Amino acid sequence: MLKNLGSFFLLLCVNTTFGQNAEHAEALLQAVNTYLYNPETKLYLETINKSKNENPHTFLWGMCGMVQATNELEALHPGKQYMSPVINAINAYYNPKAPAPGYDSYVVKEKGGDRFYDDNQWIGIAYLDAYERTKKKWFLEKGMEIYRFMMTGYDTISGGGLYWKEGDKNTKNTCSNGPAILVALQMYQVTHKKPYLDTALLLYTWTNKYLQSASGIYWDAIRVRHNNKIDSAKYTYNSGTMLESNVKLYNITHDKKYLAEAQRIAAATYAWFFHNDRLPSSYWFNAVLLRGYEALYAVDHNRKYINAMQVDADKVWETERDKNNLVGPRPDKDLLGQAGMIEIYARLARIK
């Protein structure tokens, strides 16, 4: 009897947490649509402080967060449509210029901007996730297109790797190589064409050689024109993409070395980034780390890192939310931060 009661209360706790996470994600999306979306232009804003925003609308980076966040909401609530207005807005950044079509950092009709390989990769990851879920061919075609664009940023200077920004040969970053590995692996999983896997392994080997610290955490970049000097900043999302890449490689190859490396990176990120049960305040960076934790949990069923993310997410809702249901430590709530927390709550709601 006591055992049955214990199971009942555990189930009740899980269901309550699931419901709260789902409610938080929905509440944040509603707040975004109210305070960070312009229904006249059908485009999104950078922050709620219009007078201080650099431009009338957000840079593409905010849309990178929103497209993944709304994909996770559609995965959480099958049959509901969340991505359409986000995709419509992203289309305003599309630039078909040579050497390959891609997305500018700002709305093309207003002034456009540089094209960043990582911005494009984040969108590619979300579109390929959406293809896996919906089997809509358009998502796969966009993923292939983004793959072609990102590979225009590859050369063999400094041993290989992708640059961060088109036309800028100064740095090669974890944030433009980690997600590139994921795009290549997703393309391989869909098409089973070996060149995609070869690309992923090429970039994986290079990133580990040049950008991984001995602890397993990843540095930010190497400065190509300064004798490959390391920018040693450490951000959650850089280790998150490489953690997820190792899990994907394990799932594809069944080679246990990738699982062991994923577990090593997970342990290293937990030791380095969590302090007093809290993560650094860049919500979207942390959402990318959660992607890696979620992928690993699906394989090894160790809830340690998922539970830690839940504690942090609960603290965000309790202590960093304003009266409009927007979150963030500063008054000028930003689109990217809201998108990061929408994704985190949606993923946590889905994890059993």
C-alpha positions in Angstrom: 0.0 0.0 0.0 2.8 2.5 1.0 4.7 1.6 -2.2 1.6 2.3 -4.3 1.1 5.6 -2.5 4.7 6.5 -3.2 4.3 5.8 -6.9 1.1 7.8 -7.0 2.7 10.9 -5.4 5.7 10.6 -7.7 3.5 10.4 -10.7 1.5 13.4 -9.4 4.7 15.4 -9.0 5.9 14.6 -12.5 2.5 15.5 -14.0 2.4 18.7 -12.0 5.9 19.7 -13.2 4.9 18.8 -16.8 1.9 21.0 -16.6 3.7 23.9 -15.1 6.5 23.8 -17.7 3.9 23.7 -20.5 2.0 26.6 -19.0 5.2 28.6 -18.6 6.1 28.1 -22.2 2.7 29.1 -23.4 2.6 32.2 -21.1 6.0 33.3 -22.4 4.9 32.9 -26.1 1.8 34.9 -25.4 3.9 37.7 -23.8 6.2 37.6 -26.8 3.3 38.0 -29.2 2.0 40.9 -27.1 5.2 42.9 -26.4 7.8 41.7 -29.0 5.8 41.3 -32.2 4.6 44.0 -34.6 1.4 42.7 -36.2 1.6 45.4 -38.9 5.0 44.4 -40.3 4.6 40.8 -39.1 8.1 41.0 -37.7 9.6 40.7 -34.2 11.4 43.3 -32.0 14.8 43.0 -30.4 13.7 44.2 -27.0 10.6 45.7 -25.4 12.3 49.1 -25.3 11.6 50.4 -28.8 13.4 53.7 -28.2 16.7 52.0 -27.4 16.6 49.3 -30.0 19.2 49.7 -32.8 16.7 48.8 -35.5 12.9 48.7 -35.9 13.1 44.9 -35.8 15.2 42.2 -34.3 18.4 40.8 -35.7 18.2 37.3 -37.1 19.7 35.8 -33.9 16.4 36.4 -32.1 14.6 34.5 -34.8 17.1 31.6 -34.4 15.8 31.3 -30.9 12.1 31.7 -31.9 12.1 29.1 -34.6 13.5 26.4 -32.4 11.2 27.4 -29.5 8.1 27.2 -31.7 9.3 23.9 -33.1 9.5 22.5 -29.5 6.0 23.8 -28.8 4.6 22.0 -31.9 6.4 18.8 -30.7 4.8 19.3 -27.3 1.3 20.0 -28.7 0.9 17.9 -31.9 -1.6 19.4 -34.3 -1.1 23.0 -33.0 0.6 25.5 -35.3 3.2 27.8 -33.7 6.0 28.0 -36.3 4.2 29.8 -39.2 4.5 33.4 -38.1 8.1 32.8 -37.2 9.0 31.3 -40.5 7.1 34.1 -42.3 9.3 36.6 -40.4 12.5 34.7 -41.1 11.8 34.8 -44.8 12.3 38.6 -44.6 16.0 38.0 -43.9 16.5 35.7 -46.9 19.2 36.8 -49.4 19.8 34.6 -52.5 23.1 36.3 -53.4 26.2 34.3 -54.4 28.0 32.2 -53.6 25.0 30.5 -52.0 21.6 31.6 -50.7 21.4 32.3 -47.0 19.9 34.6 -44.4 21.2 38.1 -43.6 21.6 39.2 -40.0 18.9 41.8 -40.5 15.8 42.3 -42.6 16.8 42.5 -46.2 14.3 45.2 -47.4 15.3 47.5 -44.6 19.1 47.4 -44.8 20.1 43.8 -44.7 23.4 42.8 -43.0 26.3 40.4 -42.8 25.6 36.7 -43.1 26.7 34.7 -40.1 27.3 31.0 -40.6 26.0 30.2 -37.1 22.8 32.1 -37.5 22.0 30.1 -40.6 23.0 26.9 -38.9 20.6 27.4 -36.0 17.8 27.9 -38.4 18.9 24.8 -40.4 18.8 22.7 -37.2 15.3 23.8 -36.4 14.1 23.2 -39.9 15.6 19.7 -40.0 14.1 19.0 -36.6 10.7 20.1 -38.0 11.3 17.9 -41.1 11.9 14.9 -38.8 8.7 15.6 -37.0 6.4 16.6 -40.0 8.1 15.1 -43.1 7.3 18.3 -45.0 9.7 18.5 -47.9 10.1 22.2 -47.6 12.0 21.9 -44.3 14.4 19.4 -45.8 15.0 21.6 -48.8 15.8 24.6 -46.6 18.1 22.4 -44.5 20.0 21.3 -47.6 20.2 24.9 -48.7 21.7 26.1 -45.4 24.2 23.2 -45.5 25.4 24.5 -48.9 25.7 28.0 -47.6 27.6 27.1 -44.4 30.1 25.1 -46.4 31.1 28.2 -48.3 32.7 29.2 -45.0 35.1 26.3 -44.9 38.8 26.3 -45.9 42.0 24.6 -44.7 43.6 27.6 -43.1 44.4 26.8 -39.5 43.8 23.2 -40.2 40.2 23.5 -41.4 37.0 24.5 -39.8 34.4 27.1 -40.6 34.6 30.9 -40.1 32.1 32.7 -38.0 31.0 35.4 -40.5 30.9 35.5 -44.3 33.8 37.6 -45.7 35.5 37.8 -42.3 38.6 35.7 -42.0 39.5 36.6 -38.4 38.0 33.9 -36.3 36.9 30.3 -36.5 34.5 29.6 -33.6 32.9 26.7 -31.8 29.6 28.4 -32.4 30.0 28.1 -36.2 31.4 24.5 -36.1 29.4 22.8 -33.4 26.1 23.5 -35.0 27.6 22.8 -38.4 28.4 19.3 -37.2 24.7 18.9 -36.1 23.4 20.1 -39.5 25.6 17.7 -41.3 24.6 14.8 -39.0 20.9 15.6 -39.4 21.4 15.6 -43.2 23.1 12.3 -42.9 20.3 10.8 -40.8 17.7 11.9 -43.3 19.5 11.1 -46.6 22.0 8.4 -45.5 24.5 10.0 -47.9 28.0 9.4 -46.6 29.5 12.8 -47.6 27.3 14.5 -44.9 28.8 12.1 -42.3 32.3 12.7 -43.6 31.8 16.5 -43.2 30.5 16.1 -39.7 33.5 14.0 -38.7 35.9 16.4 -40.4 34.5 19.3 -38.4 34.2 17.3 -35.2 37.9 16.3 -35.3 39.0 19.9 -36.0 36.8 21.4 -33.3 38.1 18.9 -30.7 41.7 19.5 -31.7 41.6 23.3 -31.7 38.8 24.4 -29.4 38.3 21.8 -26.6 40.0 22.4 -23.2 41.5 19.5 -21.3 38.4 19.5 -19.0 36.1 18.8 -21.8 34.6 22.4 -21.9 34.9 24.2 -25.2 36.6 27.6 -25.8 34.9 30.2 -27.9 37.2 30.7 -30.9 40.7 30.8 -32.4 42.0 34.0 -33.9 43.2 32.9 -37.3 45.2 36.1 -38.0 46.8 36.1 -34.6 48.7 32.7 -34.9 45.5 30.8 -33.8 45.4 32.5 -30.4 42.6 31.0 -28.4 39.7 33.1 -27.2 39.2 31.1 -24.0 35.7 32.4 -23.1 33.5 29.5 -22.1 29.8 29.5 -22.9 27.1 26.9 -22.2 26.0 26.7 -25.8 29.3 25.8 -27.3 29.7 22.7 -25.1 26.0 22.0 -25.7 26.4 21.6 -29.4 29.4 19.3 -29.0 27.7 17.3 -26.3 24.7 16.7 -28.7 27.1 16.0 -31.6 28.7 13.1 -29.6 25.3 11.7 -28.8 24.2 11.8 -32.4 27.5 10.2 -33.5 26.9 7.4 -30.9 23.4 6.9 -32.2 24.7 6.7 -35.8 27.8 4.6 -35.3 27.1 2.7 -32.0 30.7 3.5 -31.1 30.8 3.8 -27.3 33.6 6.3 -27.4 31.2 8.9 -28.4 28.8 8.1 -25.6 31.7 8.2 -23.1 32.8 11.6 -24.5 29.2 12.9 -24.3 29.1 11.9 -20.6 32.4 13.5 -20.0 31.3 16.8 -21.5 28.0 16.7 -19.6 29.9 16.2 -16.3 32.3 19.0 -17.1 29.6 21.4 -18.0 27.8 20.6 -14.7 30.9 21.2 -12.7 31.9 24.4 -14.6 28.6 26.2 -15.2 26.3 25.4 -12.3 26.8 27.5 -9.2 24.4 27.3 -6.3 22.0 25.4 -8.6 22.0 28.3 -11.1 23.3 28.7 -14.6 24.7 31.9 -16.2 21.9 34.2 -17.2 22.0 33.7 -21.0 18.8 31.7 -21.3 19.2 30.8 -25.0 22.8 29.6 -24.5 21.4 27.4 -21.7 18.6 26.1 -24.0 21.3 24.8 -26.4 23.0 23.1 -23.5 19.7 21.5 -22.6 19.5 20.1 -26.1 22.6 18.1 -25.4 21.4 17.0 -22.0 18.1 15.9 -23.4 19.8 13.9 -26.2 22.1 12.2 -23.6 19.2 11.4 -21.2 17.4 9.6 -24.0 20.4 7.3 -24.2 21.7 6.8 -20.6 18.5 7.8 -18.6 20.6 9.7 -16.1 18.3 12.5 -14.9 21.0 14.5 -13.0 21.4 17.2 -15.6 17.7 17.4 -16.5 16.9 17.9 -12.9 19.5 20.6 -12.6 18.0 22.4 -15.6 14.5 22.1 -14.0 15.7 23.7 -10.7 17.3 26.6 -12.7 14.1 27.0 -14.8 12.0 27.1 -11.7 14.2 29.9 -10.2 13.9 31.9 -13.4 10.1 31.8 -13.2 10.1 32.6 -9.5 12.7 35.4 -9.4 13.3 36.8 -12.9 9.7 37.2 -14.3 8.0 40.6 -14.5 4.3 41.5 -14.3 3.9 40.9 -18.1 5.3 37.4 -17.9 8.5 38.3 -19.6 11.7 36.9 -18.1 15.2 38.3 -17.7 17.5 39.9 -15.1 17.4 43.4 -16.8 14.4 45.7 -17.4 14.7 45.6 -21.2 13.4 42.1 -21.9 14.8 40.7 -25.1 13.4 38.3 -27.7 16.3 35.9 -27.7 16.0 35.4 -23.9 12.2 34.8 -24.1 12.8 32.3 -26.9 15.5 30.5 -24.9 13.1 30.0 -21.9 10.2 29.0 -24.1 12.4 26.3 -25.5 13.6 25.2 -22.1 10.1 24.9 -20.6 8.8 23.1 -23.7 11.6 20.6 -23.6 11.3 20.0 -19.9 7.6 19.5 -20.3 8.2 16.8 -22.9 10.9 14.9 -20.9 9.4 12.0 -18.9 
